[in-house]
Amino acid sequence: MEEAYPSKLLEKAVAEFSKLPGIGRKTSLRLVLDMLRRPEEEVSAFANALTDMRSNIKYCQVCHNISDTDICPICADRQRDASTICVVENIRDVMAVEHTQQYRGLYHVLGGIISPMDGIGPSDIEVDSLVERVAKGGVKEVILALSSTMEGDTTNFYISRKLSGYDVVVSVIARGISVGDELEYTDEVTLGRALLNRTVMNNDNNER
């Protein structure tokens, strides 16, 4: 049964909140009513923060991580090891790896993984720009830190093939992460160990 709202403005706000992942109509209503109880300037600050983020946020021209500038702070940090690139699926995975404090190289955010069932092919993710980074020279190792799923393994295989003609070590994080697990939900200790105990992929695209 459709819920009756005493205000069209309230109903509209609830409808917008409920578009967020994991937010149903009841949770959306609770959040909106909480907003109504807050001072107007606090709600305005909340709305302005969202608008400012959406309008002004950038994607790093090098690694495709989220940034306030054209080059993200990680890529711009001369203290990072530029000879190592850790390839991840999304921005949340960058945050997960950084939280382990076990990695001091650079990143490359694919923006997804190959998934034919979802209509996502190699051209839909940032593989070509990764190859371009390697082709420029200076990169000694590419670490594939993708989820331990069939789609993640397919993407690992594809990237290793694309990089097979370059003088670069291609490694994959250790299987301390359970098969089928997504990287962002892995605890930092397990993820840190998986990074440290990564295995090299040979030119036949098998782990060794």
N, C-alpha and C positions, 0 to 999 in steps of 0.2 A: 504494500500500500504506500502511495506517494506521501511523503511527509509534508505537512502544511507549515509554511513559514510565515511569521507575522510581518515580515518585511522582505520586499523584493531585493533590496540591497544585501540583506543578510543571506538570502538564498543564492544570490550571484557569487558572494564571497565564498560560501560553502562549496559551490560548484567548482570554483577555481582551485581551492585547496584540495578537493577530492581528485583532481587530475594528477596529483603527485603520487609516485609509486608507493604502495603500501598504506595509503591514506584513504580510508573509507568515508562514507558520508557522516557516520557518527563521530569519528575522530576529527573530521573536518569541522563539524559543527562545534565540537568542544574547543578546538583551536581558535575558531573565529570568535566565539563567545569570550574566550580568554583575552583576545585582542581588544574586544569592546570594553573590558574592565581596566585596560591599561591607559595611562595618560596619552593624549593625542600625539604629543611630540615623540613619545617612544614608538608608537605605531608608525609615524612618519619616518623615523630613522630606520625602522625595519624595512619599510617599502622602498626608501631611497637606496638602502644598501643592495637590495635585490636589483633595482633598476640600474644602479651604477655598475654592478658586477656584470649584468647582461650586456650593457652598452660598451663597456671599456675593457673587459678582460680580453687577453690575447692568447695566442698559441705560439709557443717558441718556434722560431723559424728553423732551428736546428733539430730539436728532438720532439717537437709537437706537444710538450708538456704545457699545462696552463701557466700563464705568467702575466704580470702587470706590464712587462716590457717585451720588446721584440725578441730578445734573447733571455731565456730564463736564468735565474740566479745560479742554478747548478751548472749549466753550460758556460756561464760567464766566470765561474770560480776557477782560477788558475791553480788552486790547490787540489782540484780533482784530477784523477788519472784519465787523461784524454785518450789513452791507448786501449781502454776497455769500454765497451758499450753493452749495457744490459737492456735487452729487448723485452718490453712488457706490453700487455694488452691495452691498459687504460691508465688514466691519471691516478686512480685509487691504488693501483699496483705500485706506482712510483712511491706513493706515501707509505705503503706497506714495507717495501724494501728499505727505504730511508729509515724507517722506525727500527729496523734491526741493528743499525749502526755497524754493519759488517761490510758495507760496500762503499767505496770511494771513487768509483768511476763515473761515467756519464750514462745517460739513458736514451732509449728510442721508444716512443709510444706509438704503437701500431694503430690504435683507434679501433681495435676489433681483432677477431681471428677468423680464419677461413672456415666458413660454415655453409656448404652448398644447400643444406636443408632450409637455411634462413635467407638464401639468396646472396650470401656474402662471399665474393671471390677475391683473389689476390689483388685485383685492381681497385678494390674497395677499401683496402688498408694501406698503410704507409710502408710498403716493402721497397718500392723503387727508391725512395729517398734514403732508406737505410743502405742500399747498395751503393748509392752515390756517395754517402759518407765514407764507406769502406774504400771505394775506388779512389778517393782523394789521397789515401795513404795515411800512415800514422796510427792506424787501428791494428792492434795485435790480437785482440780477442773479442768475440761477440758472444755474450751469454744469453741464451734463450731462456727467459724466466716466464714461461707461459703456464697456464693452468694444466693440470694433469688430466686432461680430457681428450677424447678422440679428436675434437676440433683443434685443441692445442697441439697435439702431436702432428696433425696434418700440417699445421702452420709451421712447426719446427722443421718438418721434412722439406717443405717448400722453400723456406728461407735458407736452409743448409745447402740446397741445390743451387739457389741463386748466388750464393757466396763461394761455391766450390772452386771457382776459377781465380780466387784471390788468395794472397798469402796471409791468411788470417785464421786463427784457431776458432772454431765454432763449438761452444760447449752448451750443455743443457743442465739446469739445476738438478740436484740429486733427488731421487724419489722418496725422500723423507716425507714428502707431501703425498697423501693418499691419492690413489687413482680416482679421478672424478672430482677432486677438490678444486675450488677456485682459489687463486692466489691471495686475493684480498681478505679471505676469511681464515687464512692460516696464521697461527700464533707466531710472534716474532722470533721465538727461540728456534722453532722448527724451520721457519723460512730462512733464518740466519745460517743454520747448519746446512740447509739445502744449497745455499749460495757457496758456502765454503767448500762443500764436498761435490761440487758440480763435476760432470763427466764430459770428456771430449767426444765430439761426433766426428767420425772419420769420413773420408770422401765417398764411402759407400752408403753414408747416411745411417750407419748403425752406431749405437753407443759403444764405447770401449772402456 
